[in-house]
Amino acid sequence: MSQQQLMQRKADATPRGVGVMCSFIAERAKNAEIWDSEGRRYIDFAGGIGVLNTGHLHPKVEAAVAEQLSRFSHTCYQVVPYESYISLAEKLNTLTPGSYAKKTALFTTGAEAVENAVKIARAYTGRPGILAFGGAFHGRTLMGMALTGKVAPYKLGFGPFPSDVYHAPYPNALHGVSVQDSLTAIDKLFKYDIDPARVAAIIYEPVQGEGGFYAAPAEWVKALRELCDRHGILLIADEVQSGFARTGKLLASEHFGVAPDLITMAKSLAGGFPLSAVTGRADIMDAPAPGGLGGTYAGNPLAVAAALAVLDVIESEKLIERAQRLGDALKEKLNSLKPAVPHIAEVRGLGAMVAVEFNQPGSHAPDADFAKKVQQHALANGLILLTCGIYANVVRFLFPLTIEDEVFAEALGKLEAALKA
């Protein structure tokens, strides 16, 4: 069946609200490459939106899932538990920042992890309020959308949203928002809208994902920690997109020397299998009563097996160091193209969580059209790129950290051609 026929079947059978970027159907994939049903090859710099830090079908992940599948695929952990769930919880308790005792609960999606982090924070503090930030993305569920600081396309037509959610500006030097601007806005929120004694948690992304790959300034994160400690507020780090070696640390929070009270994780945790986690201080994690947390598929044994393999791959293949090397090479390439591509306003990123932002030449006006053209030209030449940012003028890079050097070099050539075109 042709690609055109398959895409028509897609249009007839699935709703338009599930936006799809590529006009081809995947047939198979390996590491950083995808082939469509007509044999065309693409280099994957999207990684399933940050899910594939260990690549498509890493042999160790594939073997771990196959071995688990030969034993059982599901019991529901809340009915009949299994050791692998406990082992993964122990590993995450050890690997995440913070010297205090920790506990971990497993879920299925990033949005589910965020929702449960909010539940846990409210149960522990007895407070309702949650503070998030402009440009944030925390999921497509109702609470996730309420926390998300971007209206289009995520919130359009879906309100009303849960109450007691507030937003402050996220520091962004390129867009004229200083650390002090953000902290002043929080102070005003506490004066105008909600008493800090009613705030359960502040949730922030160490590196904003959909918002544009802006890294949080270390001084701002430290100020948030001090603010939370002063008012008895919990600090939640949303590491769904920034986690698992992407930024040159296992978790991006490690860049700041500040331990959050709760961390949400998903995406590359399980190498393509649906799994998420909330890890936090043991006393906080124990706040909900038995039965208050969980889910039928939460901590699926196949996904847990994949996650244990992913953590092994990150360590054995030194992906944290590799992320830094690949990210540095990408930033060097992009910076070298600035004279030839005047639309480039900024190249930024921690490790391999890299982005390039485009403005109209000689102006501070965001240029979403240029970003879209770069994406389309790259795709037509076999390179899959993602855009992001509140103005849609940013191209972000989420290639597998396991990408072969020669494939990475080929991709950089395609990227250069797209930028110059």
FITOR-782354 format. One line per 2 residues: number of its first residue (from 1); for each residue x, y, z of N, C-alpha, C. Coordinates in steps of 0.02 Angstrom, whole numbers. Atoms other than C-alpha are relative to their C-alpha. Example, Ala and Ser with C-alpha at 12.3 -4.5 7.8 and 13.67 -1.06 7.14 Angstrom:
<rs>
1> 45 -59 0 615 -225 390 45 60 0  -42 -59 -3 684 -53 357 -39 55 37
</rs>
This chain:
<rs>
1> 42 -59 0 0 0 0 44 62 0  -42 -59 7 68 172 -47 -5 45 62
3> 1 -49 -55 111 310 77 -64 42 -4  60 -42 9 -31 414 4 -63 -36 24
5> 58 39 -22 -157 275 34 0 -7 76  -4 7 -73 -95 249 212 -18 66 35
7> 17 -64 -30 -107 435 250 -74 16 -7  72 -10 7 -284 439 182 -38 -42 51
9> 31 41 -52 -330 294 297 7 34 68  -10 -37 -62 -254 394 440 -51 57 8
11> 47 -57 -2 -359 546 396 -72 -23 11  68 26 -6 -517 440 384 -14 -30 69
13> 10 40 -61 -489 343 546 17 36 64  -24 -32 -61 -407 465 668 -16 75 -1
15> 22 -70 -1 -456 641 727 56 49 -15  -49 -51 19 -371 799 667 34 30 61
17> -30 -27 -61 -338 849 848 65 -34 19  -65 32 -9 -196 722 851 44 24 -58
19> -41 -29 54 -77 831 750 58 -45 -17  -54 43 24 48 734 645 46 41 -45
21> -48 -41 37 207 814 578 19 -30 -67  -28 31 59 271 689 451 -54 -29 -45
23> 49 26 49 178 638 293 20 -68 -26  -16 69 19 249 462 289 -13 -46 59
25> 15 50 -51 219 302 386 63 -40 15  -60 37 -19 361 221 484 -11 -75 -9
27> 1 72 9 400 42 439 47 -35 49  -47 28 -47 554 7 545 49 54 21
29> -48 -48 -25 687 97 646 57 -36 37  -57 27 -37 859 66 719 45 58 21
31> -41 -51 -30 958 180 833 -25 70 -20  21 -68 17 946 353 750 -29 4 -70
33> 25 1 69 870 300 583 -70 -32 -2  67 25 12 691 270 524 -9 -11 -74
35> 17 14 69 633 192 361 -76 -2 -8  72 1 11 460 220 289 -20 -63 -39
37> 24 61 31 351 88 206 19 -6 -74  -25 3 69 424 132 35 76 0 -3
39> -72 9 -2 603 113 93 42 63 7  -39 -62 -9 652 296 114 27 4 71
41> -35 -3 -64 775 329 255 1 71 27  -2 -65 -34 769 470 382 45 -5 61
43> -38 -5 -62 889 523 519 -44 35 51  49 -22 -50 789 549 678 33 46 52
45> -23 -49 -49 833 709 770 -57 23 45  57 -14 -44 664 707 860 -3 -49 58
47> -3 50 -53 685 546 958 -66 -11 35  65 10 -31 499 525 984 -16 53 52
49> 3 -56 -46 503 696 1071 36 -17 65  -43 8 -59 646 654 1187 -6 -67 35
51> 11 65 -32 598 473 1222 58 -48 -13  -47 51 24 742 387 1133 73 20 9
53> -70 -16 -13 903 445 1216 45 -61 -13  -38 61 14 960 263 1198 -17 -29 -68
55> 12 20 69 898 251 1019 -59 -47 -9  52 49 17 769 146 930 27 -70 9
57> -15 71 -8 776 -35 986 73 -14 19  -67 17 -25 938 -34 1083 1 -74 17
59> 0 73 -12 991 -217 1092 -11 -20 72  9 18 -70 999 -218 1282 -72 11 23
61> 70 -14 -17 827 -140 1297 -45 -53 -31  39 50 36 755 -258 1167 4 -68 35
63> -10 65 -33 830 -410 1255 -34 -2 69  31 -1 -66 769 -355 1427 -76 -6 -4
65> 73 4 9 590 -332 1366 -20 -70 -22  16 68 24 592 -499 1274 4 -50 58
67> -7 47 -57 654 -588 1431 -59 7 48  57 -10 -45 518 -508 1538 -64 -26 -31
69> 61 23 34 385 -547 1408 -6 -76 2  3 73 -5 432 -731 1420 -25 -24 69
71> 22 19 -67 383 -726 1605 -71 25 15  68 -26 -5 231 -610 1620 1 72 -25
73> 4 -68 27 171 -447 1543 -38 47 46  40 -44 -42 52 -382 1678 -30 -39 58
75> 38 27 -57 -13 -417 1851 -40 55 34  18 -60 -37 -54 -239 1907 37 -1 67
77> -44 -1 -58 77 -196 2037 -39 6 65  40 -9 -61 -60 -146 2161 -35 -64 21
79> 31 65 -16 -130 -323 2153 53 -51 17  -56 47 -12 23 -434 2135 64 36 -18
81> -61 -37 15 189 -340 2151 55 -45 -27  -56 37 29 353 -390 2069 65 37 16
83> -63 -26 -25 535 -366 2112 29 55 -44  -31 -49 44 584 -266 1958 -23 71 15
85> 26 -66 -20 472 -121 2011 39 26 60  -37 -19 -60 559 -119 2180 72 18 -18
87> -70 -12 20 732 -129 2098 6 68 -35  -3 -64 35 694 19 1984 -10 57 49
89> 10 -52 -51 627 120 2131 63 11 40  -62 -6 -38 786 84 2228 53 37 -40
91> -50 -34 41 894 140 2082 -15 75 -6  18 -71 7 798 302 2056 9 36 66
93> -12 -31 -65 805 337 2243 73 16 10  -72 -9 -7 994 320 2234 27 52 -49
95> -30 -40 54 1026 411 2070 -23 72 -1  27 -68 2 917 565 2094 35 45 52
97> -34 -45 -47 988 721 2180 -36 5 67  27 -5 -68 963 744 2367 27 -55 44
99> -32 49 -44 1051 659 2512 -49 -30 51  50 25 -47 890 625 2608 -29 -68 -24
101> 34 62 18 792 461 2612 -55 15 -51  48 -12 54 682 444 2457 -43 -62 -11
103> 42 54 25 541 339 2388 -23 19 -71  20 -10 70 479 316 2208 -65 -37 -13
105> 61 31 26 308 281 2133 3 2 -76  -3 5 73 294 225 1951 -70 10 -29
107> 63 -13 36 160 280 1827 11 -15 -74  -3 18 71 135 276 1639 23 57 -45
109> -18 -56 43 151 450 1561 28 57 40  -26 -59 -33 237 613 1600 -54 41 33
111> 56 -37 -29 71 700 1627 -25 -33 63  23 38 -59 21 563 1749 48 10 58
113> -49 -13 -54 182 588 1846 -11 70 29  11 -69 -24 149 776 1856 -63 3 42
115> 63 0 -38 -31 749 1912 10 -30 70  -10 33 -64 26 631 2049 48 40 45
117> -43 -43 -40 165 749 2105 -42 55 33  44 -51 -29 31 882 2130 -43 -31 56
119> 40 34 -53 -78 757 2227 42 -10 63  -43 13 -57 69 710 2337 16 65 38
121> -15 -64 -32 115 892 2370 -59 26 40  60 -24 -35 -63 936 2417 -14 -43 61
123> 11 44 -57 -79 784 2529 48 15 57  -51 -12 -51 83 824 2619 -10 68 35
125> 3 -68 -29 55 1011 2643 -69 19 25  68 -20 -15 -134 1016 2657 -19 66 -33
127> 13 -63 35 -129 1165 2538 -21 -13 -72  24 12 68 -212 1187 2367 42 30 -55
129> -29 -39 53 -106 1312 2271 61 -30 -33  -58 22 37 19 1269 2135 23 58 -44
131> -30 -53 41 137 1394 2051 42 -32 -55  -38 22 58 202 1359 1875 25 62 -37
133> -33 -56 35 285 1467 1742 -22 7 -72  15 -14 69 253 1548 1576 46 -40 -46
135> -39 40 46 309 1441 1430 8 -73 20  -7 69 -24 299 1282 1534 -45 -48 -39
137> 44 54 24 231 1118 1468 3 -56 51  3 53 -51 171 990 1595 -50 -55 -18
139> 43 55 20 52 880 1495 -66 23 -29  62 -14 34 -115 869 1406 -62 -20 40
141> 57 12 -44 -226 812 1550 -24 68 26  27 -65 -22 -335 945 1633 48 36 48
143> -48 -32 -45 -211 977 1775 64 18 -38  -59 -15 40 -67 965 1652 -8 62 -42
145> 13 -60 39 -148 1095 1541 -4 62 43  3 -57 -46 -185 1207 1690 69 24 18
147> -68 -17 -18 -1 1203 1736 40 27 -60  -36 -19 60 57 1227 1556 -9 74 -14
149> 1 -72 11 103 1407 1516 1 18 -73  4 -15 71 59 1406 1332 -70 -18 -23
151> 70 11 17 -118 1426 1265 -7 -42 -64  8 35 65 -105 1374 1081 59 -47 -11
153> 65 31 13 -123 1234 1039 -30 -38 59  15 49 -52 -134 1148 1207 -65 14 38
155> 57 -16 -42 -275 1242 1295 -62 21 -39  54 -29 39 -385 1300 1152 -63 -44 3
157> 64 34 0 -566 1251 1182 -9 -52 54  3 55 -48 -531 1138 1331 -18 21 71
159> 15 -22 -69 -572 1246 1484 -70 -16 20  -42 -29 -52 -618 1271 1620 51 -50 28
161> -54 41 -27 -461 1208 1703 -2 0 77  -1 2 -73 -427 1159 1884 22 67 30
163> -14 -65 -32 -418 1307 2003 63 -4 42  -58 -7 -44 -279 1367 2118 65 -17 -35
165> -62 5 38 -148 1362 1980 19 70 -24  -23 -67 15 -44 1520 1953 64 -3 -41
167> -59 -2 42 92 1571 1831 41 63 11  -47 -56 -2 245 1682 1844 46 -6 -61
169> -47 3 57 372 1727 1707 60 -44 16  -61 40 -3 514 1605 1677 58 43 -24
171> -55 -44 22 684 1693 1666 21 -16 -72  -18 9 70 732 1720 1485 35 64 -24
173> -38 -60 16 871 1844 1448 -12 23 -71  10 -18 70 843 1837 1260 -65 39 -10
175> 65 -33 6 663 1894 1285 -11 52 55  4 -56 -45 703 2023 1418 -29 -14 68
177> 25 18 -67 649 1928 1575 59 -21 43  -57 15 -44 782 1933 1710 -21 -45 57
179> 13 39 -61 797 1823 1863 -40 42 49  35 -43 -47 742 1970 1968 -72 14 -22
181> 68 -9 26 591 2001 1854 -45 -58 21  39 59 -17 533 1824 1885 -15 -2 75
183> 9 2 -72 560 1832 2073 -47 55 24  46 -55 -18 472 2001 2083 -71 -18 -17
185> 67 21 20 324 1929 1989 -30 -51 49  23 48 -51 313 1786 2114 -21 36 63
187> 16 -40 -59 317 1910 2256 -67 36 -8  64 -34 13 174 2006 2175 -59 -49 0
189> 53 51 -4 74 1846 2153 -19 -13 72  13 12 -71 92 1817 2339 -36 59 33
191> 35 -59 -27 27 1993 2369 -69 9 -31  62 -15 36 -110 2001 2237 -49 -59 -3
193> 43 56 19 -177 1824 2209 -5 -57 50  2 57 -46 -130 1692 2338 51 9 56
195> -44 0 -58 -58 1689 2512 50 -58 -7  -47 55 6 104 1587 2507 -14 -57 49
197> 19 53 -47 36 1492 2657 -52 -48 -28  48 43 34 -92 1418 2536 31 -35 -61
199> -33 30 58 37 1362 2406 32 -66 21  -28 66 -14 78 1177 2406 68 -9 -32
201> -62 14 37 215 1177 2274 11 50 -55  -22 -35 61 312 1270 2142 29 -54 -46
203> -25 48 49 340 1164 1986 36 37 -56  -39 -32 52 476 1211 1863 36 -52 -41
205> -42 41 43 571 1135 1717 72 25 4  -70 -22 0 761 1141 1739 22 25 -69
207> -5 -26 68 761 1161 1550 -69 -3 -30  67 2 29 597 1213 1471 1 -40 -65
209> 3 42 59 546 1087 1339 -37 34 -57  40 -32 52 403 1145 1229 10 76 0
211> -8 -72 -6 439 1321 1292 58 29 -39  -55 -26 41 600 1333 1191 70 -20 21
213> -65 23 -21 742 1239 1277 41 54 35  -34 -50 -41 783 1382 1395 20 -33 66
215> -24 28 -63 892 1325 1540 -12 49 56  10 -42 -58 849 1391 1711 67 26 26
217> -61 -26 -31 981 1508 1783 9 -30 71  -13 32 -65 1064 1427 1935 -21 45 58
219> 17 -45 -55 1038 1582 2042 -75 2 11  73 0 -5 851 1577 2004 -24 -63 35
221> 20 63 -32 836 1393 2053 16 2 75  -18 -7 -71 928 1429 2216 -48 47 36
223> 48 -47 -30 811 1575 2248 -68 -34 9  62 37 -8 660 1462 2218 4 -46 61
225> -9 45 -58 730 1338 2344 -6 39 65  3 -41 -61 753 1475 2473 -71 25 12
227> 68 -23 -6 579 1542 2438 -45 -56 27  40 57 -23 502 1370 2460 14 -16 74
229> -18 15 -70 597 1339 2622 -29 52 47  25 -53 -43 542 1506 2691 -75 -5 13
231> 73 2 -5 357 1475 2659 -28 -70 9  25 68 -8 346 1286 2684 -31 -28 -64
233> 24 21 65 317 1259 2497 47 -54 -27  -41 52 30 378 1104 2404 24 23 -69
235> -27 -15 66 489 1120 2250 -1 -64 -42  6 57 47 447 1002 2105 40 16 -62
237> -37 -6 63 571 980 1962 -31 -47 -51  28 40 54 487 920 1802 57 -17 -48
239> -56 24 41 624 817 1718 -23 -47 -55  27 47 49 510 728 1595 40 2 -65
241> -37 -5 63 603 795 1443 75 8 10  -70 -16 -10 769 846 1519 41 -55 32
243> -35 52 -38 812 684 1608 37 -52 -42  -33 60 26 920 531 1576 53 14 -52
245> -64 -14 34 1086 599 1513 -6 54 -53  8 -48 55 1013 725 1389 42 63 10
247> -33 -65 -11 1092 879 1470 73 -6 21  -68 10 -24 1262 803 1511 4 -15 74
249> 7 28 -67 1201 751 1683 -56 -52 -5  56 47 3 1085 607 1724 -66 38 2
251> 57 -44 -4 957 738 1775 24 72 -2  -21 -70 8 964 923 1732 5 36 67
253> -3 -32 -66 933 970 1915 71 0 29  -68 5 -27 1112 917 1951 44 59 -20
255> -39 -57 21 1176 1070 1858 -2 57 51  13 -59 -42 1111 1186 1995 22 -9 72
257> -18 11 -69 1167 1105 2156 -57 10 48  60 -10 -40 988 1117 2220 -43 -63 -5
259> 41 60 1 889 963 2270 -74 18 6  72 -11 -7 702 972 2235 -30 -49 50
261> 34 46 -46 577 890 2352 -31 -58 -38  30 51 43 493 794 2210 27 9 -71
263> -23 -2 69 554 749 2035 -47 -43 -42  40 40 47 444 694 1890 44 -19 -59
265> -41 27 55 523 584 1756 -43 -43 -45  35 43 48 464 494 1599 43 -4 -63
267> -34 -1 65 510 495 1412 57 -50 -4  -56 46 12 686 421 1399 14 -47 58
269> -9 48 -55 669 328 1563 -3 -71 -24  10 70 19 612 171 1472 11 -13 -75
271> -22 15 68 682 186 1296 -55 -13 -50  54 9 47 516 197 1205 -61 -36 28
273> 57 32 -33 404 102 1326 -32 50 49  34 -51 -42 272 200 1424 12 -12 74
275> -15 5 -71 337 229 1599 18 70 25  -19 -63 -32 350 378 1716 11 -13 74
277> -15 9 -71 403 405 1895 -4 67 37  -8 -56 -47 390 523 2042 45 -25 56
279> -46 16 -54 537 517 2160 5 61 46  -4 -56 -46 546 622 2317 17 -21 71
281> -14 13 -70 580 638 2501 -50 -52 27  41 57 -22 515 483 2588 -61 23 40
283> 57 -22 -41 406 577 2712 -54 33 -43  49 -31 45 324 676 2572 -35 -54 -41
285> 29 53 41 298 523 2463 -50 -43 39  44 40 -42 213 435 2609 -63 37 22
287> 58 -39 -23 84 573 2633 -67 -28 -24  64 27 21 -55 499 2524 -16 -67 35
289> 21 62 -32 -155 359 2607 4 -58 -49  0 58 44 -146 181 2538 -60 1 -47
291> 52 -4 51 -244 175 2376 -4 68 -33  2 -67 28 -217 360 2343 43 8 -62
293> -44 -2 59 -82 327 2214 -5 -66 -37  -1 62 39 -68 201 2074 -31 8 -68
295> 29 1 67 -150 153 1910 6 -71 -27  1 69 24 -193 -7 1820 65 -19 -36
297> -61 15 39 -42 3 1703 62 30 31  -57 -35 -30 71 101 1821 56 -48 17
299> -56 44 -13 243 23 1825 -6 -66 -37  6 61 41 208 -101 1684 66 -38 -1
301> -63 38 -6 336 -243 1699 43 1 -63  -41 -4 61 390 -233 1516 37 67 -2
303> -31 -66 -2 423 -46 1534 53 4 54  -49 0 -54 512 -73 1700 63 -37 -21
305> -58 37 26 626 -203 1619 40 44 -48  -34 -46 46 664 -77 1482 38 53 38
307> -31 -53 -38 703 58 1610 64 -23 34  -60 26 -32 826 -51 1705 56 -8 -52
309> -50 7 54 914 -87 1539 25 69 -21  -19 -68 19 914 99 1494 52 28 48
311> -48 -26 -49 1002 145 1656 67 -35 -7  -63 36 11 1131 10 1621 36 27 -62
313> -30 -26 62 1159 76 1444 30 69 12  -25 -67 -14 1179 255 1506 68 -3 35
315> -63 7 -37 1316 199 1625 54 -35 -43  -51 40 34 1404 67 1518 25 34 -64
317> -20 -33 62 1406 172 1358 19 73 11  -22 -68 -19 1450 333 1451 -40 53 -39
319> 41 -45 39 1303 426 1374 -2 71 29  -3 -67 -29 1317 571 1497 58 39 -32
321> -58 -32 32 1491 611 1429 -12 9 -75  13 -4 72 1435 574 1251 -49 57 -16
323> 48 -54 10 1289 695 1268 37 67 -2  -37 -62 -2 1410 833 1313 41 9 -64
325> -42 -5 61 1525 793 1166 -42 15 -62  42 -11 58 1385 784 1038 -33 69 2
327> 30 -66 -7 1300 939 1106 49 56 -16  -51 -50 15 1463 1037 1097 12 4 -75
329> -12 1 73 1489 982 916 -58 33 -37  58 -30 33 1312 1033 868 0 76 10
331> -2 -72 -13 1328 1204 952 56 33 -40  -55 -28 40 1496 1232 867 -21 7 -73
333> 24 -3 69 1418 1192 698 -50 57 -10  51 -52 6 1269 1307 727 30 69 7
335> -32 -66 -9 1376 1451 790 43 18 -60  -41 -14 59 1490 1434 639 -42 23 -59
337> 45 -19 55 1339 1461 526 -31 68 9  32 -65 -13 1287 1627 605 15 52 -55
339> -13 -50 52 1377 1735 474 -40 -13 -64  36 17 62 1290 1641 332 -75 -2 10
341> 72 7 -14 1121 1629 419 -18 55 51  13 -55 -46 1075 1799 493 -64 -8 41
343> 60 13 -40 910 1730 557 16 -30 68  -17 32 -64 1003 1640 698 8 53 54
345> -2 -48 -55 968 1740 856 39 -27 58  -35 29 -57 1038 1618 983 7 -75 -10
347> -13 72 -5 1115 1446 998 11 -14 74  -5 11 -72 1096 1372 1172 -12 -74 16
349> 15 67 -22 1085 1213 1272 48 -27 52  -41 39 -46 1148 1104 1412 11 -69 -30
351> -14 65 28 1236 949 1349 -28 -5 -71  30 10 67 1139 881 1199 -72 22 -2
353> 66 -30 3 978 973 1243 8 70 -30  -22 -60 36 1017 1104 1111 -58 28 -41
355> 50 -33 41 908 1231 1021 33 58 -37  -19 -60 37 929 1367 890 -63 41 -10
357> 59 -44 5 811 1516 893 11 49 -57  -3 -42 59 770 1620 740 -41 64 9
359> 34 -64 5 726 1804 729 7 28 -70  -9 -33 64 701 1913 578 66 39 1
361> -67 -32 0 872 1980 526 -4 74 18  -2 -69 -21 915 2144 610 -56 20 45
363> 60 -14 -41 764 2129 724 -3 -49 58  14 46 -54 708 2051 886 -66 -37 -11
365> 65 31 15 547 1991 801 9 -74 -14  -7 72 12 529 1801 811 -20 -18 -71
367> 13 20 69 532 1716 641 -20 -74 -3  26 69 1 421 1561 650 1 -28 -71
369> 0 24 69 412 1551 460 67 -29 -20  -67 25 16 600 1529 446 11 -68 34
371> -7 64 -35 598 1391 578 -38 -55 -36  41 50 35 459 1302 484 33 -20 -66
373> -32 15 64 552 1315 318 62 -44 11  -58 42 -16 710 1243 397 -23 -72 13
375> 27 66 -16 608 1099 467 -24 -37 -63  27 31 61 522 1065 300 55 -19 -49
377> -55 15 45 682 1074 198 39 -60 26  -37 56 -30 770 956 319 -39 -65 -10
379> 41 61 7 625 832 314 1 -25 -72  -2 20 71 623 833 123 65 -33 -19
381> -66 29 14 807 785 130 20 -53 52  -13 58 -42 789 648 260 24 13 70
383> -18 -16 -69 816 737 427 -62 24 37  60 -17 -38 676 745 556 19 48 56
385> -12 -51 -51 678 904 662 -66 19 33  58 -25 -36 558 974 791 7 75 13
387> 1 -70 -21 509 1155 822 -31 5 70  30 -12 -66 456 1229 989 3 74 14
389> -2 -69 -20 445 1392 1085 -68 33 -2  66 -32 -3 301 1506 1129 -15 38 -65
391> 10 -32 65 328 1593 960 11 -49 -58  -12 52 51 364 1429 866 59 17 -45
393> -57 -22 40 529 1504 808 65 -35 20  -58 36 -25 645 1376 887 1 -71 -30
395> -11 70 18 716 1213 818 39 -32 56  -33 36 -55 762 1089 955 27 -66 -26
397> -34 61 22 872 936 941 -3 -53 55  9 55 -48 831 771 1026 21 -67 -31
399> -26 61 31 935 644 930 20 -51 53  -25 50 -47 978 478 1014 73 14 17
401> -69 -10 -23 1137 494 1116 45 -56 -23  -37 58 26 1188 326 1044 13 6 -75
403> -8 -8 72 1190 395 865 73 -12 -21  -67 13 26 1339 333 764 31 66 -23
405> -34 -62 18 1470 468 731 -10 18 -73  7 -15 71 1454 451 542 -71 22 -17
407> 69 -21 11 1264 467 549 -10 71 27  4 -67 -29 1281 619 662 31 51 -47
409> -33 -46 47 1403 700 540 -43 10 -62  45 -6 58 1284 663 396 -58 46 16
411> 57 -41 -21 1141 743 493 20 74 4  -22 -70 -4 1243 901 526 7 30 -69
413> -3 -24 69 1273 915 339 -69 17 -27  69 -13 21 1086 903 306 -27 62 35
415> 23 -59 -37 1054 1032 442 29 63 -29  -32 -58 30 1179 1153 367 -34 18 -66
417> 33 -13 64 1098 1134 196 -69 31 10  68 -26 -14 925 1167 270 4 73 23
419> -7 -68 -25 985 1323 361 20 49 -56  -22 -44 54 1071 1394 208 -52 6 -55
421> 52 -2 53 925 1352 93 -51 54 13
</rs>
